[in-house]
Amino acid sequence: MALTRKATTALVAAGQNVPLTETAVAGNCSIVHREGAGVVTLRGLTNQCRARYRVSFGANIAIPTGGTVEAISIALAVNGEPLVSATAVVTPAAFGDYGNIFVSANVDVPRGCCLTVAAENISGQAINVANANMIVERVA
């Protein structure tokens, strides 16, 4: 399932999830998303011990006018907790200078359980996010 934002830019507050305004491709009842929400629910529908998903997120990020020029970052978050291993950092030279980021992680969901995944702004300030794409694939 691929989830995307439209070509518009979103201002994402510190600690908030990037909204995903479109569900481009669906077809697996194990992956649930409400259009416009920043959270995707992964379900452990399996006869095995766990279901494994590959979650990837890419976008262009920048500091909005009036922000502080410093490093900004986005991380994949599982159940609201950012993954250190799936964190991307960009240090723009000025306001409005976009940097491209990409992160990816395997997420295991125990049989019969559900987890949520999101792309979270873990910067200390609001950031602009453009051309955001999240891809969620069931791999095992």
C-alpha positions in Angstrom: 0.0 0.0 0.0 1.4 3.4 -0.9 0.2 6.4 1.0 1.0 9.9 -0.2 0.3 13.6 0.3 -0.9 15.7 -2.6 1.6 18.1 -4.2 0.8 20.7 -1.5 3.1 21.4 1.4 2.1 20.6 4.9 3.2 22.5 8.0 3.8 19.8 10.6 4.2 20.9 14.2 6.9 19.5 16.4 5.9 16.0 17.7 3.1 15.6 15.2 2.6 13.1 12.4 2.8 13.9 8.7 -0.8 13.7 7.3 -1.2 11.3 4.4 -4.0 12.7 2.3 -4.3 9.9 -0.2 -4.4 6.1 -0.2 -2.9 5.4 -3.7 -2.9 1.6 -3.7 -4.7 -0.8 -1.4 -5.8 -4.4 -1.4 -4.6 -5.9 1.8 -7.0 -5.9 4.8 -3.9 -6.2 7.1 -3.0 -2.5 6.4 -5.6 0.1 7.4 -5.5 3.8 6.7 -8.1 6.6 6.9 -7.5 9.1 4.2 -6.0 12.3 5.7 -4.7 10.6 8.8 -1.1 10.4 9.7 -1.3 7.0 11.3 -1.5 3.6 9.5 -2.6 0.5 11.4 -0.9 -2.8 10.8 -2.8 -6.0 11.8 -1.2 -9.3 12.8 -3.5 -11.4 10.6 -1.3 -14.5 10.3 -1.0 -18.2 11.3 2.6 -17.6 12.1 4.0 -16.0 15.3 4.1 -12.6 13.6 3.4 -10.6 10.5 6.3 -8.6 9.1 5.9 -5.3 7.2 8.4 -3.1 5.4 7.6 0.6 6.1 9.3 3.2 4.0 8.9 7.0 4.1 10.4 9.7 1.8 9.8 13.5 1.6 11.3 16.9 1.1 11.5 18.9 4.4 12.4 22.5 5.1 12.3 25.1 7.8 9.4 27.5 7.3 9.8 31.3 7.3 10.3 32.5 10.9 11.8 29.2 12.2 15.2 28.7 13.5 17.9 27.5 11.1 19.1 24.2 12.6 18.9 20.5 12.0 15.4 19.2 11.4 14.3 15.5 11.4 11.6 13.0 10.8 11.4 9.4 12.2 9.2 6.5 11.6 7.2 5.9 14.8 5.7 2.7 16.0 2.8 3.1 18.4 3.8 6.7 18.9 7.5 6.0 19.7 10.1 7.2 17.2 12.6 4.6 16.0 16.2 5.7 16.4 17.2 3.4 13.6 14.7 5.0 11.2 15.5 8.7 11.7 16.4 11.2 8.9 18.1 14.5 9.6 18.7 17.5 7.3 20.4 20.8 8.2 19.2 23.4 5.7 21.3 26.5 5.1 18.3 28.9 5.2 14.6 29.1 5.4 12.8 27.3 2.6 15.8 25.2 1.5 14.4 21.7 1.1 16.4 18.6 1.8 15.3 15.1 0.7 14.9 12.4 3.3 14.2 8.6 3.2 13.8 6.1 6.1 12.8 2.5 6.1 12.2 -0.2 8.8 10.9 -3.7 9.2 8.0 -3.8 11.7 6.9 -7.1 13.3 3.3 -7.4 14.5 2.5 -10.3 16.8 -0.3 -12.6 15.7 -3.7 -11.2 16.7 -2.3 -7.8 17.6 -2.3 -4.4 15.9 0.4 -1.6 15.8 0.4 1.8 14.3 3.1 3.4 12.2 3.6 7.1 11.3 6.2 9.6 10.1 6.7 11.9 13.0 8.3 15.4 13.1 10.9 14.9 15.9 12.4 18.3 15.5 12.1 21.0 18.1 10.0 23.2 15.8 7.4 23.0 13.0 8.7 22.0 9.6 7.4 22.1 6.0 6.9 18.7 4.4 6.4 18.3 0.7 6.0 15.3 -1.7 5.6 12.9 1.2 5.2 9.2 0.3 4.8 6.3 2.7 5.0 2.7 1.4 3.8 -0.2 3.5 4.4 -3.7 2.3 3.6 -7.0 3.9 6.7 -9.1 3.4 6.2 -12.1 5.7 
